[in-house]
Amino acid sequence: MATTRVQTAADYRERLGPSLWVIVSAAVVAPMAALVLTPIDTTVALAAGAAIGVVAIALLVWVSPTVRVADGRLFAGRAWIEARYLGEPVALTDEDARFARGPGLDATAWHVIRGGIDGVVVVPVVDPDDPARAWVISSRTPDRLAAAIRRAQTAR
C-alpha cells in the first residue's frame, strides 16, 4: 500500500552544501591529477583529471548534511528530535553567530556546523533525559529555520 505525505506550512528544508571556496579548492584536484598522469598520455590525463574533479565536487555536494523541519520534528544531519522537546529557537548572524560557533559553543550540544555558512540557529533542548542541552545548526536562512521550528512546536 502506497502512502503519501502531505506537506504542511511548517515544512522547511535546506542542504548545507559546500561554499564556493570549498568547491574551488576541490576543483584544484583536476589539474593536479592531470599533471600526474601527463607522462602516460596527455589525452588520458585531461580526461581523467576532469573526471576526478567532477567526482570530488559531486561527493562534496552529495555528503552535505540536510536540515529540515517536517512532521513535528527537527532533522539536522543524521539526527532528529521532536519539536515538543525543544525550547525557543534563537537565530543568530554576524558576530553573534561567530561567537556561537566559536567561544560560546556548548560542548554538550548537538552540532551541525558548516564553514562558509554565516547564520546559526541555537535551539535549547527542554527534555531532562536528553544528554544534549541544545542543538546548534548552521543555516543560510536562520530566521526561516527558527520560524519553521516555532510553527512545528505550535502545530503539535
Secondary structure, DSSP 8 states (H G I E B T S, - for coil): --------TT-EEEE----HHHHHHHHTHHHHHHHHHTTT-HHHHHHHHHHHHHHHHHHHHHT--EEEEETTEEEETTEEEEGGGB---EEE-HHHHHHHHTTT--TTSEEE--TT--EEEEEEB--TT-S--EEEEEESSHHHHHHHHHHHHHH-
